[in-house]
């Protein structure tokens, strides 16, 4: 991660805004499942907050810009076969299949061509694994669809589909993995695959 650009994938603020301090603290605490970013729960809460403040010194943007208020999701509707089916329609309409594939396995037609903001290859998420960067709760996934993931090809859908459609999309994506949700370990070895 290049901290000087102040582009953070996981944030509760609208797309294009800086993250709030709590967003950075949460990422440091949880880590990012599916990546090499571990959970830092082995550090004290004070140490993690110190890291938040230190990381912000790498970019002048934190001195010259104020983050916009966090997005507050409305009440999540119950997950039903109907909301899952509606989410599948939204998934297709938004073109999620081009990156994530028809079955959500990260094997869409454009998957091998994707690049991050620095020009490095980036793989789309394979939803069937139950691994969700930024957290695996329905509210966490809703935020990714609402705020996007800065520095990646994952856009914000806040202005594209309404809140009910974003919740339906959450329900469909969660259904692809069943009950699996990965948690990032705070200790142990990280095995990296050369691509």
Secondary structure, 3 states (H helix, E strand, C coil): CCHHHCCCCCCCECCCCCCCHHHHHHHHHHCCCCCCCCCCCCCCHHHHHHHHHHHHCCCCHHHHCCCCCECCCCCCCCCCHHHHHHHHHHHHHCCHHHHHCCCCCCCCCCHHHCECCCCCECCCCCHHHCCCCCCCCHHHHHHHHHHCCCCCCCCCCCCCCCHHHHHHHHHHHHHCCCCCCCCCCCCCCCCCCCC
